[in-house]
Amino acid sequence: MITNFLKAKCTIQTKTATSGPLGETETWATEETRWCRRVSVDVATKTAYMQNNTIVTYKFVFDGTVALLLGQQRIIYQDVIYELAESAQHVEGKTIVMTKRAG
């Protein structure tokens, strides 16, 4: 069962890439701020993702449908950047996305 308790605000940022004479430059723009919940993933989940060469440390839960694109968006939670590890899943009126802490 997914909890309805969303206690913190997350910022969703979208990447814009521009090409210039020195190569590609990435900039991140704030798209929206939403209520969310950050949940640590258990060891079994981490192990399952590691078998696919993917690192997962946390999952984020949002109320309603949130469109999150892998490689194009990221989440800022308490001044820490989290990169999406896979596309978002929509379950029981919630959006769940697996992430890893950047850096």
N, C-alpha and C positions, 0 to 999 in steps of 0.2 A: 504494500500500500504506500502510495506517495503522500507525503505530508503536505498540508496546505500552509504550513508555517514558513513564510518567506520573510526573513528578518533583516536583510542587508540590501544595500543598493549596489548594483553592478553597472559599469559603463561598457557599452558595446561600441567598439571602434571598427571602422572600415578602412582598408588599405587602398591607397592610390599610388600607382607606379608610373613614373614619367622617365622617358629616355632622354639623355643629354649627351654632350660630348665626353663626359667622364663616366658614362655608364648609366645604369638604372638607379633612380632615387625613389625610395619608399617614403610616403608620408601617411600618417594615421589620423583620421578625423573622427571625432565623436559623433556617433549616429544617434544613440539614445541611452537613457538611463532607466533601468528597470529594477524592480524588487526581485531578489534572487535568494537562493540558498546554496552555499558551497558545502559539499559533502566529500570527505576523504573516501577513496575507494579501498576496498578490502584487498588482502593479499591474493586471493584467488582471481579477482578481476585484473589486478596488475600483472599476474603471471600469464593469464590468457592473452592480454594485449602484448606482452613481451614476446610471446611465441610468434606474433605477427610483426615483430620488430617495431612496435609502437610503445612509447612511454605514456602512461596515464597515471596522474597523481590525484586528481579531483574530478568530481562531476558537479555541474551546476544545474539547478532546477529553477525554471521560470514558470510563472503562471500564464496559461494561454499558449498560443502558437507564436514562436519567435523564429524568424528565418535567419539562420546562421550558416554562412558559407565557409567551408574548409579552405584555409589558405588566404581568404579574403577578409576575415574578421577575427577579432580577438576580444577577450574580456578583461577589464580592469576591475579588481576587487581589492579594496583596502590598499591602494597604491601598488599592487603587485599585478604583473601582466601574466595572463594565462592564454596559451595558444590552444586552438581546437585540435583534438586528436582524431576526430571523425565528425561527420555531419550530424546535425541534431536529430533526435528522435522525439516523436510526439506520442505521449502515453497519458491516458486518462485526463485530458485537458491540460496537461503540462508539457513543457519542452525540457528535455534532458540532453545535455551535451557533455561528452568526456573531454577533459582538458589535461594539459601538463603545464607546470609552472615554467615560464620562459626564463632563460638565462642560466 
